[in-house]
Amino acid sequence: MNGGAAQVAGALGALGLATLLAAHRRDLRLAGLGGWAVGCAGLVVYLAPHGHHRLLAAAAVLGLIAAAAGGALVVRVPWLLALATLACAPARIPVHVGSTQANLLLPLYGVVAVAAIALAWELFGDGERSRELGPLANPLALFVAWEGLTFLWTKDVRQGAIELLFFVLPFGLLAVALARLQWSRAWALTLYVQLAAMALVFAVIGIVQYETRNIFWNPKVKVDNAYAPSGWFYRVNSVFYDPSIYGRFLVIAIVASLVVVLLRRGDPLWRVAVVLTIGITWAGLLPSFSQSSFVALSAAIVVGGIVAWRRAGLLLVAAGIVVVIVAIVVSPAVRHRASLSHVTSGRSTLVSKGIKVAVHHPVAGVGVGGFRRAYSDLAHLRGKEPKAAASHTTPVTVAAELGLPGLLLFAWLVAVALFTAFRRIVPTFDGAARLAFGLALVAILVHCLFYNALFEDPAFWGLLALIVVAPRRLVEVPA
């Protein structure tokens, strides 16, 4: 398949997903699901390495059989989909897609296939349920549709195909499937326990890495550690490829645990266990040396304090500012370098030039996946995929790739998501769960200001679903 056909397939898949998100009629939603499937198939053919089509076809058949079995199970026990999504979310595996290297969530794509089959089965048998994402349906549908359309004029077809096939299209469908869940206290508590346990294990691995000076996966981090200006500075990544992704996962777990400690009354031993989990997870977060994760955690704590304690929570604003300043000051980058570009590891330069790309393409943008190529052209960088052109700020990337329409749609989506998450927080079990979801969303959104991996993060899409699922039962017995 050539690039032009792939662009049509990608746009079709995005429009199909948008229809699935926003349409009311069952026939339109089924047509949207079909368009999504055809678009994904076209992008797979485009990105598939040459000479392995028979092997890939055989793997696809076996995968569909396994996905069908998983889909039947998920139809019977829907919350298993959420548990499986969380279990597979950290598993980023470095692979080569054609000439491009990417860190892909390969196990999670199996979960997406299961979700697609379960969703198709339910749509054929259920003509009443629609627009599962509620107030998020329209902004998310329009954003996805516009992103798919920009694929028709992107400056980098291969990178745009990767963005759509491996992130936007599968995770968008997963959000629809998760938003169909019926709220359950027992399953929500199970999801938290799983999150806390995973974070605890990952944190222990990170602590061991720091003590043994031995990390996995990422050779770049090994090189950076070898040339660190201080002996105590040694970044770890646990089982993750990137220390910042590792840090973000731990931040989400810490935020959820803090909500449990502050707002839930119960067995004192349970609270002690949660506090101990927070302490160990925090200890694992420290050697990630992820400034973006520290800022994200501080922001979530401040927002949580304001929501939970109103005026008294404002005191946390000052504390949060102090934490951020201390985290920045003690960073080796600040203590040994002078310029803003060096302090931010070159990200300030990326932001300024990324804004120039957006200004030069204010309406249509450079197309999804086109940031790196457009940045390289502007900065006169050499090579097909210069690493120096990688974006680190999601709003700037959205503005550059999708133009002003995309940026406005993104702002609309974020505003509606935050309003939905924090609307009518009450002191009940469900209120505490909704607060945890909202604060986790705040942490991810703040993190994406310094690390461009928002739409590539399944946690973001999952939280969009969960903040809609939780308010469906607002009448609760006080905690």
ZIMO-V953410 format. One record per pair of residues at least 12 apart in sequence whose ideal C-beta (glycine too) atoms are under 8 Angstrom apart, sorted by the first residue. I is the first residue (numbers start at 0). J is the second residue. D is the distance in Angstrom with one decimal. If there is no record, write none. Layout:
BEGIN
I:J:D
I:J:D
END
This chain:
BEGIN
0:41:6.5
0:44:4.7
0:45:4.5
2:45:7.5
2:156:4.3
2:157:8.0
4:41:6.8
4:45:7.4
5:41:6.2
5:42:6.1
5:44:8.0
5:45:3.7
5:156:6.2
5:160:5.6
6:150:5.4
6:151:5.2
6:153:7.4
6:156:6.2
6:159:7.8
7:41:7.5
7:151:7.6
8:37:7.0
8:38:5.0
8:40:7.5
8:41:2.6
8:42:5.7
8:45:7.2
9:38:6.0
9:41:7.3
9:42:5.7
9:147:6.1
9:150:4.4
9:159:6.8
9:160:6.0
9:163:4.7
9:164:7.5
10:38:7.5
10:147:4.6
10:148:5.8
10:150:5.5
10:151:5.5
11:34:5.2
11:37:6.1
11:38:4.4
11:41:7.4
11:147:7.8
12:34:6.4
12:35:5.3
12:36:8.0
12:37:7.0
12:38:1.9
12:39:5.5
12:41:7.4
12:42:6.9
12:147:6.7
12:163:6.6
12:168:5.2
13:38:6.9
13:143:5.3
13:144:5.9
13:146:6.0
13:147:2.1
13:148:7.3
13:150:7.1
13:163:6.5
13:167:7.0
13:168:6.9
14:31:7.8
14:34:6.2
14:144:5.6
14:147:5.8
14:148:7.9
15:30:7.5
15:31:4.5
15:32:6.7
15:33:6.8
15:34:2.5
15:35:3.9
15:36:7.6
15:37:7.4
15:38:6.0
16:31:6.8
16:34:7.8
16:35:4.9
16:140:7.8
16:143:5.3
16:147:7.8
16:167:7.8
16:168:6.0
16:171:4.9
16:172:6.3
17:31:7.3
17:140:4.2
17:141:7.1
17:143:4.9
17:144:3.8
17:147:7.4
18:30:6.6
18:31:3.1
18:34:6.8
18:140:7.6
19:31:3.8
19:32:5.5
19:35:6.4
19:172:7.2
19:175:6.0
20:130:7.4
20:132:6.3
20:136:5.2
20:139:5.7
20:140:4.0
20:143:6.9
20:171:7.3
20:175:6.4
21:130:6.6
21:136:5.2
21:137:5.9
21:140:3.8
21:141:7.9
22:129:6.7
22:130:7.8
23:129:4.7
23:130:6.6
24:129:7.6
25:122:6.3
25:125:7.8
25:126:4.3
25:129:7.6
28:122:5.9
28:129:6.4
29:119:7.7
29:122:5.6
29:123:7.3
32:115:7.4
32:118:6.9
32:119:6.0
32:122:6.7
32:172:8.0
35:115:7.9
35:168:6.4
35:172:6.2
36:115:7.2
38:163:7.8
38:168:6.7
39:164:6.2
39:168:5.6
39:169:7.5
42:160:5.0
42:163:6.3
42:164:4.0
42:168:7.8
43:164:6.7
45:160:5.8
46:96:5.3
46:97:6.1
46:157:7.3
46:160:5.7
46:161:6.9
46:164:6.5
48:95:7.9
48:97:6.5
62:109:6.9
62:112:6.3
63:112:7.2
65:109:7.2
66:109:6.7
66:112:3.8
66:113:5.0
66:115:7.6
66:116:5.3
67:116:5.6
69:109:7.6
69:110:7.9
69:112:7.7
69:113:3.7
69:116:7.5
69:117:7.9
70:113:5.1
70:114:7.8
70:115:7.8
70:116:3.4
70:117:4.1
70:120:6.4
71:117:7.9
71:120:8.0
73:113:5.7
73:114:7.1
73:117:4.4
74:117:5.2
74:120:5.9
74:121:6.7
77:117:7.9
77:179:7.0
77:180:5.3
77:181:7.2
78:180:6.1
78:183:6.4
78:186:4.0
78:189:7.6
78:190:7.7
80:110:7.1
80:113:7.1
80:114:5.9
80:117:7.2
80:176:6.1
80:177:6.4
80:180:7.5
81:177:6.0
81:180:6.6
81:186:7.2
81:190:5.8
81:461:7.3
81:465:7.8
82:189:6.9
82:190:6.5
82:193:6.1
83:110:4.9
83:113:7.4
84:107:6.9
84:110:5.6
84:173:6.5
84:177:7.0
84:457:6.3
84:461:5.9
85:190:6.5
85:193:5.8
85:194:6.2
85:197:7.3
85:461:7.6
86:193:7.1
86:197:7.6
87:104:6.6
87:106:4.2
87:107:4.1
87:109:7.6
87:110:5.5
88:104:7.1
88:107:6.5
88:248:7.7
88:457:5.0
88:458:6.1
88:461:7.8
89:197:7.2
89:201:7.2
89:238:6.2
89:239:6.0
89:244:7.9
89:248:6.1
90:104:6.0
90:105:6.9
90:106:4.7
90:107:6.8
91:103:6.7
91:104:5.7
91:239:6.6
91:240:5.0
91:241:7.8
91:244:7.0
92:104:7.7
92:105:5.1
93:216:7.0
93:240:6.4
96:157:7.8
96:161:6.0
97:157:6.3
98:157:7.7
98:383:7.3
99:157:6.0
99:158:6.8
99:161:6.4
99:384:6.8
101:161:5.9
101:165:7.0
102:240:4.9
102:241:7.5
103:165:5.6
104:165:7.6
104:457:6.6
107:169:7.7
107:457:6.0
108:165:7.7
108:169:6.1
110:173:7.2
111:169:4.2
111:170:7.5
111:172:6.4
111:173:5.3
114:172:6.4
114:173:5.3
114:176:3.8
114:177:7.8
115:172:5.9
115:176:7.6
117:176:6.5
118:172:7.1
118:175:6.6
118:176:5.0
118:179:7.5
121:179:7.1
128:179:6.8
131:175:5.7
131:178:3.7
131:179:5.1
131:464:7.7
131:467:7.1
132:174:6.7
132:175:6.9
132:178:4.9
132:463:6.7
132:464:6.8
132:467:5.4
133:178:7.8
133:419:7.3
133:467:4.8
134:415:5.4
134:418:7.8
134:419:5.6
134:467:7.7
135:412:6.9
135:415:5.8
135:416:6.1
135:419:6.7
135:463:5.8
135:467:6.3
138:408:6.2
138:411:4.4
138:412:4.1
138:415:5.5
139:171:7.4
139:174:7.7
139:412:5.8
139:463:7.1
141:408:5.4
142:405:7.0
142:408:4.3
142:409:6.2
142:411:7.9
142:412:5.6
143:167:6.4
143:171:5.8
145:401:6.2
145:404:5.9
145:405:5.5
145:408:6.0
146:163:7.6
146:167:6.3
146:367:5.1
146:401:6.1
146:405:6.7
147:163:6.9
147:367:7.7
149:363:6.7
149:364:5.7
149:366:4.4
149:367:5.1
149:400:6.6
149:401:5.5
149:402:7.6
149:405:7.1
150:163:6.3
150:366:6.1
150:367:5.1
150:368:7.5
151:366:7.5
152:363:6.3
152:366:5.1
153:365:6.8
153:366:2.6
153:367:5.7
153:368:5.5
153:369:4.4
153:400:7.8
154:365:4.9
154:366:5.8
154:369:3.6
154:372:4.3
154:373:5.4
154:376:7.9
155:366:7.6
155:368:5.0
155:369:4.9
155:371:6.6
155:372:4.4
156:368:7.7
157:368:7.6
158:368:3.6
158:369:7.2
158:371:6.5
158:372:7.5
159:366:6.0
159:367:4.6
159:368:3.0
159:369:6.5
160:368:7.2
161:368:6.7
162:367:5.4
162:368:4.6
162:454:7.5
162:455:7.9
163:367:6.6
163:368:7.8
165:455:8.0
166:454:5.5
166:455:4.7
167:367:7.9
167:454:5.9
170:454:7.3
170:457:5.4
170:459:7.9
170:460:4.1
171:460:6.7
173:457:6.8
173:460:6.0
173:461:7.2
173:464:8.0
174:460:4.3
174:461:6.9
174:463:5.3
174:464:4.7
175:464:7.7
177:460:8.0
177:461:5.9
177:464:3.7
177:465:6.9
177:468:7.3
178:463:7.8
178:464:4.0
178:467:5.3
178:468:6.1
180:464:7.6
180:468:5.1
181:468:7.8
181:471:7.6
182:429:7.0
182:468:5.4
182:469:6.0
182:471:5.2
182:472:5.1
184:428:5.5
184:429:7.4
187:428:7.9
187:432:5.1
187:469:7.7
191:255:5.7
191:259:7.0
191:435:7.4
194:251:7.1
194:252:5.3
194:255:6.1
195:252:5.7
195:255:7.1
195:256:5.9
195:273:7.4
195:276:5.3
195:280:7.8
197:248:7.9
197:252:7.4
198:248:6.5
198:249:5.4
198:251:7.8
198:252:3.3
198:253:7.5
198:276:7.6
198:280:5.0
198:283:7.8
199:252:7.9
199:276:5.5
199:279:5.8
199:280:6.1
201:237:4.4
201:238:6.1
201:239:7.6
201:245:6.8
201:248:6.8
201:249:6.8
201:283:6.6
202:237:7.3
202:249:6.1
202:279:5.5
202:280:4.6
202:281:8.0
202:282:6.6
202:283:2.4
202:284:7.0
203:279:6.8
203:283:6.7
204:237:4.6
204:238:6.2
204:283:7.8
205:235:4.5
205:236:7.5
205:237:4.2
205:245:6.7
205:283:4.2
205:284:7.8
205:286:6.0
205:287:6.7
206:235:7.9
206:279:7.9
206:282:6.0
206:283:5.4
206:286:7.1
208:235:4.0
208:236:7.6
208:237:6.8
208:286:7.4
209:233:5.8
209:235:5.2
209:286:4.0
212:224:7.7
212:233:6.0
214:234:7.6
214:235:5.6
214:236:5.6
215:236:6.8
215:237:7.9
215:238:6.8
216:236:6.5
216:239:7.6
216:240:4.9
217:236:5.8
217:240:5.5
217:241:6.7
217:242:7.9
220:234:5.5
220:236:6.1
220:242:6.4
227:331:6.6
228:331:4.7
228:334:7.8
228:335:4.8
229:331:5.5
232:288:6.7
232:331:5.2
233:286:6.5
234:286:6.8
234:287:6.5
234:288:4.9
235:286:4.7
235:287:6.2
236:287:7.3
237:283:7.1
242:287:4.5
242:288:6.8
242:289:5.4
243:287:7.3
243:289:4.6
243:291:5.7
243:292:6.4
243:446:7.7
243:450:4.9
243:452:7.8
244:452:6.8
244:456:7.9
245:287:5.4
245:289:7.4
246:284:5.8
246:287:4.0
246:289:3.4
246:291:7.3
246:292:3.0
246:293:7.7
247:289:7.5
247:291:7.6
247:292:5.6
247:295:6.7
247:442:7.3
247:443:6.8
247:446:5.2
247:450:7.5
247:456:7.5
247:458:7.9
248:458:7.7
249:280:5.3
249:281:7.9
249:283:6.0
249:284:4.6
249:287:7.4
249:292:7.2
250:284:7.0
250:292:5.2
250:295:5.3
250:296:4.6
250:299:7.1
250:442:5.1
250:446:7.3
251:439:4.6
251:442:6.1
251:443:7.3
251:458:6.3
252:276:8.0
252:280:5.7
253:277:5.8
253:280:5.4
253:281:6.4
253:284:7.2
253:296:6.3
254:296:7.1
254:299:4.7
254:300:7.5
254:303:7.1
254:435:6.7
254:438:4.7
254:439:5.5
254:442:5.7
255:435:4.5
255:438:7.8
255:439:6.4
256:273:5.2
256:276:5.8
256:277:4.8
256:280:7.3
257:277:6.7
257:300:7.0
257:303:6.7
258:303:6.8
258:431:5.5
258:434:5.4
258:435:4.3
258:438:6.7
259:273:5.1
259:431:7.2
259:435:7.7
260:273:5.4
260:274:6.0
260:277:7.2
261:303:7.7
261:307:6.2
262:307:6.5
262:426:6.8
262:430:7.6
262:431:4.4
262:434:6.9
262:478:7.2
263:428:7.4
263:431:5.6
263:478:6.3
264:478:6.1
284:296:7.6
288:330:7.4
290:326:6.1
290:327:6.6
290:330:6.3
290:449:7.0
291:445:8.0
291:446:5.2
291:448:7.7
291:449:3.7
291:450:4.8
292:446:6.5
293:322:7.1
293:323:7.0
293:326:4.4
294:323:5.7
294:326:7.4
294:445:6.1
294:446:7.6
294:449:6.8
295:441:7.9
295:442:4.2
295:443:7.2
295:445:4.4
295:446:4.1
296:442:6.4
297:319:4.1
297:320:8.0
297:322:4.9
297:323:5.3
297:326:8.0
298:319:6.9
298:441:6.0
298:442:6.7
298:445:4.3
299:438:4.5
299:439:7.3
299:441:4.9
299:442:4.2
299:445:7.4
300:315:6.1
300:319:6.2
301:315:4.9
301:316:5.3
301:318:7.9
301:319:4.2
302:437:7.9
302:438:6.2
302:441:5.2
303:434:6.8
303:438:4.9
306:421:6.2
306:424:6.0
306:434:6.3
306:437:7.8
307:434:7.3
327:342:7.9
330:342:7.9
332:344:6.4
345:387:7.4
346:391:4.6
346:392:7.1
346:449:6.9
349:374:7.5
349:388:7.8
349:389:7.6
349:390:6.3
349:391:5.5
349:392:7.1
349:395:7.8
350:391:7.6
350:392:5.3
350:395:5.5
352:374:6.1
352:377:6.0
352:378:5.9
353:370:7.0
353:374:6.5
353:390:6.1
353:392:6.8
353:395:4.1
353:396:6.8
353:398:7.7
353:399:5.4
354:395:6.1
354:398:7.3
354:399:7.9
355:377:6.1
356:370:6.9
356:373:4.8
356:374:5.9
356:377:5.8
356:399:4.2
357:395:6.8
357:398:3.9
357:399:4.4
357:402:7.5
357:406:7.9
359:377:7.5
360:373:7.3
360:399:7.0
360:402:6.1
361:402:6.0
361:403:5.5
362:402:5.0
362:403:6.3
362:404:7.2
363:402:5.1
364:398:7.4
364:399:6.2
364:400:4.9
364:401:4.5
364:402:3.5
364:405:6.1
365:399:6.0
365:400:5.7
366:400:6.1
367:400:5.4
367:401:7.0
368:400:7.1
369:399:7.9
369:400:5.7
370:388:7.5
370:390:5.0
370:396:5.3
370:399:5.2
370:400:5.3
371:384:6.6
371:385:7.2
371:388:4.4
371:389:6.3
371:390:7.3
372:388:7.8
373:399:6.5
374:388:4.1
374:390:7.5
374:399:7.8
375:388:4.8
389:451:7.7
390:451:4.5
391:449:6.4
391:450:5.9
391:451:5.1
392:447:7.6
392:448:6.0
392:449:6.9
392:451:5.8
393:447:3.9
393:448:6.9
393:451:5.1
393:452:7.9
393:453:4.4
393:454:7.7
394:406:6.9
394:409:7.0
394:447:7.9
394:448:7.0
396:451:5.2
397:409:4.9
413:444:6.3
416:440:6.4
416:463:6.1
416:466:6.6
417:437:7.1
417:440:7.0
417:441:7.3
417:444:7.9
419:466:5.4
419:467:6.6
419:470:7.3
420:433:6.6
420:436:6.0
420:437:3.2
420:440:5.6
420:466:4.3
421:433:7.9
421:434:7.6
421:437:5.0
422:470:7.2
423:470:7.2
423:473:6.6
424:437:7.8
425:473:7.4
425:475:6.9
426:477:6.2
426:478:5.7
427:475:3.6
427:476:7.0
427:477:6.0
427:478:5.3
428:475:6.5
428:478:5.8
429:469:5.9
429:470:7.8
429:472:6.3
429:473:7.3
429:475:5.3
430:475:7.2
430:478:7.8
431:478:7.0
432:469:5.5
433:466:6.7
433:469:4.4
433:470:6.5
436:462:5.6
436:465:4.9
436:466:4.8
436:469:6.2
437:466:6.4
439:458:7.3
439:462:5.8
440:459:7.5
440:462:4.8
440:463:7.9
440:466:6.7
443:456:6.5
443:458:6.2
443:459:5.3
443:462:7.0
END
